[in-house]
Amino acid sequence: MREVVLSALTGLAVGLIFSRLRLPVPAPPTLAGVAGIVGIFLGYWLGSRW
């Protein structure tokens, strides 16, 4: 659980830095893009367990 919290905090910090520097977001800017990344992760996770 600690890894998840640290990852979320790190992602938040990176997002804030990119925003302040007016750089494009380093992740898909839509919910559909984020869902695609989650799907890739879940597919890999299921495939490695199968």
N, C-alpha and C positions, 0 to 999 in steps of 0.2 A: 504494500500500500504506500509505503514511503516513496518508492520509485515513481509511482503515479503522481503523487503530490509534487515531487521535485520536478518531474517532467512538465507538469502543467504550469508550475511557477516559472520554469525556464522558458517555456513557450510564450507565456505572458510577457516576460521581460524582453524576449526577442521581438515580439510583435510591437511592443511599445517603442523599442529602439528603431525598428524599421519605419514606424509611423512618424516618429520625430525627425528622422533623416529624410522623410518623404520618398522612401524606396518602395517598390512594389512588394506586396505581401508575399512571403516565401511559402505560401500554401494556397490551395484553391480558394478563391474569394467568394465561393458560393456554398450553400449547404449541400448541394448535390456533389460538388467536388470533395468535400470532407467525407460525405457518405461513401464515395468511391474509395477513398483511402482506407476507411474503416472496413469496407468490404474486402479489400485486398489483404488487409491484416488478418481478418477473420478467416478468409479462404486459406491463407498460408498456415494459420494456426490449426485449422481443422485438418488440412492436408498432412501436416507433420504428425498429427495424432492418429491418423487413420492407418 
